[in-house]
Amino acid sequence: MCTTQNHKMSECVYFISFIHCAFQPPQFKLDPRLARLLGIHTQTRSCIIQALWQYVKTNKLQDSHEKEYINCDKYFQQIFDCPRLKFCEIPQRLTNLLLPPDPIVINHVISVDPNDQKKTACYDIDVEVDDPLKSQMNGFLLSTANHQEIASLDNKIHETIESINQLKIQRDFMLSFSRDPKGYIQDWICSQNRDLKLMTDTVGNPEEERRAEFYNQPWSQEAVSRYFYCKIQQRRQELEQALAMRTT
């Protein structure tokens, strides 16, 4: 759009406005409150959402228990008008906070005085273009040639991480045992006892179980007898198998 304004007979002022700029991808001007909060004037929708997520992480607004929720601070409450919201709701709520970008306006003065020297004016206009590597990256990501190799490497990474976790558990076990053998064995027995009660759905009395009188009962003698009987039977089977292998 081009308009003219005559201030005097010796010059004309032309206002050249580029109202509809075909940004690809589309860009939007932020609501003044949101623009001050994020430090962004005009940007694409994806960049705006990314900046919002960075603000959430920086200010620790994500709920510690329900990760999909955001606990709004006073600035978010002023902008989104709610104390709490899901992050997946932000794109929809942004619709009312995004405006068309400001037009590019050029004020150009044309002198009609024959005595004035010719003047040349240069203007810098930022124009966004696609990254030349974008097509190559898309082709690489869409290529199926390396999918099998990538999947194999992912499996190796998961196996390595699992192995590291198992080794860490073993190291922690040995380290705790070396520092306090007696205390560690007691803690380990208590832990096994709790797991057994959960598995068998039984309720015990920890205070009674701490005392020696609790184990001086008939069931304790029966349990010991059964334990030794099972061990003897196990040992007998091992000996019979060993003798059978020798005779054959």
Contacts in CASP RR format, 6 or more apart in sequence:
PFRMAT RR
TARGET T0000
AUTHOR 0000-0000-0000
METHOD contacts of the structure
MODEL  1
MCTTQNHKMSECVYFISFIHCAFQPPQFKLDPRLARLLGIHTQTRSCIIQ
ALWQYVKTNKLQDSHEKEYINCDKYFQQIFDCPRLKFCEIPQRLTNLLLP
PDPIVINHVISVDPNDQKKTACYDIDVEVDDPLKSQMNGFLLSTANHQEI
ASLDNKIHETIESINQLKIQRDFMLSFSRDPKGYIQDWICSQNRDLKLMT
DTVGNPEEERRAEFYNQPWSQEAVSRYFYCKIQQRRQELEQALAMRTT
1 16 0 8 1.000
1 17 0 8 1.000
1 19 0 8 1.000
2 14 0 8 1.000
2 15 0 8 1.000
2 16 0 8 1.000
2 17 0 8 1.000
3 14 0 8 1.000
3 15 0 8 1.000
3 17 0 8 1.000
4 12 0 8 1.000
4 13 0 8 1.000
4 14 0 8 1.000
4 15 0 8 1.000
5 12 0 8 1.000
5 13 0 8 1.000
5 15 0 8 1.000
6 12 0 8 1.000
6 13 0 8 1.000
7 13 0 8 1.000
9 112 0 8 1.000
10 111 0 8 1.000
10 112 0 8 1.000
10 113 0 8 1.000
10 116 0 8 1.000
11 109 0 8 1.000
11 110 0 8 1.000
11 111 0 8 1.000
11 112 0 8 1.000
11 113 0 8 1.000
12 109 0 8 1.000
12 110 0 8 1.000
12 112 0 8 1.000
13 107 0 8 1.000
13 108 0 8 1.000
13 109 0 8 1.000
13 110 0 8 1.000
14 106 0 8 1.000
14 107 0 8 1.000
14 108 0 8 1.000
14 109 0 8 1.000
14 110 0 8 1.000
15 105 0 8 1.000
15 106 0 8 1.000
15 107 0 8 1.000
15 108 0 8 1.000
16 105 0 8 1.000
16 106 0 8 1.000
16 108 0 8 1.000
17 103 0 8 1.000
17 104 0 8 1.000
17 105 0 8 1.000
17 106 0 8 1.000
18 103 0 8 1.000
18 104 0 8 1.000
18 105 0 8 1.000
19 103 0 8 1.000
21 101 0 8 1.000
21 103 0 8 1.000
21 104 0 8 1.000
23 44 0 8 1.000
23 101 0 8 1.000
23 128 0 8 1.000
24 128 0 8 1.000
24 130 0 8 1.000
25 44 0 8 1.000
25 45 0 8 1.000
25 46 0 8 1.000
26 44 0 8 1.000
26 45 0 8 1.000
27 42 0 8 1.000
27 43 0 8 1.000
27 44 0 8 1.000
27 101 0 8 1.000
28 42 0 8 1.000
28 43 0 8 1.000
28 44 0 8 1.000
28 45 0 8 1.000
28 48 0 8 1.000
28 98 0 8 1.000
28 99 0 8 1.000
28 100 0 8 1.000
28 101 0 8 1.000
29 35 0 8 1.000
29 41 0 8 1.000
29 42 0 8 1.000
29 98 0 8 1.000
29 99 0 8 1.000
29 100 0 8 1.000
29 101 0 8 1.000
29 102 0 8 1.000
30 38 0 8 1.000
30 40 0 8 1.000
30 41 0 8 1.000
30 42 0 8 1.000
30 43 0 8 1.000
30 48 0 8 1.000
30 97 0 8 1.000
30 98 0 8 1.000
30 99 0 8 1.000
31 79 0 8 1.000
31 97 0 8 1.000
31 98 0 8 1.000
31 99 0 8 1.000
33 75 0 8 1.000
33 78 0 8 1.000
33 79 0 8 1.000
34 79 0 8 1.000
34 97 0 8 1.000
35 41 0 8 1.000
37 55 0 8 1.000
37 75 0 8 1.000
37 79 0 8 1.000
38 48 0 8 1.000
38 51 0 8 1.000
38 52 0 8 1.000
38 55 0 8 1.000
39 51 0 8 1.000
40 47 0 8 1.000
40 48 0 8 1.000
40 51 0 8 1.000
42 101 0 8 1.000
42 102 0 8 1.000
43 51 0 8 1.000
45 91 0 8 1.000
45 94 0 8 1.000
45 98 0 8 1.000
48 94 0 8 1.000
48 98 0 8 1.000
49 90 0 8 1.000
49 91 0 8 1.000
49 94 0 8 1.000
52 90 0 8 1.000
53 87 0 8 1.000
55 61 0 8 1.000
56 62 0 8 1.000
56 70 0 8 1.000
56 87 0 8 1.000
59 73 0 8 1.000
61 70 0 8 1.000
61 71 0 8 1.000
61 72 0 8 1.000
61 73 0 8 1.000
61 76 0 8 1.000
62 69 0 8 1.000
62 70 0 8 1.000
62 71 0 8 1.000
62 87 0 8 1.000
63 69 0 8 1.000
63 70 0 8 1.000
63 71 0 8 1.000
63 84 0 8 1.000
68 86 0 8 1.000
68 87 0 8 1.000
68 88 0 8 1.000
69 84 0 8 1.000
69 85 0 8 1.000
69 86 0 8 1.000
69 87 0 8 1.000
70 76 0 8 1.000
70 84 0 8 1.000
70 85 0 8 1.000
70 86 0 8 1.000
70 87 0 8 1.000
71 83 0 8 1.000
71 84 0 8 1.000
72 80 0 8 1.000
72 82 0 8 1.000
72 83 0 8 1.000
72 84 0 8 1.000
72 85 0 8 1.000
77 83 0 8 1.000
79 97 0 8 1.000
80 93 0 8 1.000
85 93 0 8 1.000
104 125 0 8 1.000
106 123 0 8 1.000
108 121 0 8 1.000
111 119 0 8 1.000
176 184 0 8 1.000
177 184 0 8 1.000
177 185 0 8 1.000
193 209 0 8 1.000
196 202 0 8 1.000
197 203 0 8 1.000
197 204 0 8 1.000
208 214 0 8 1.000
END
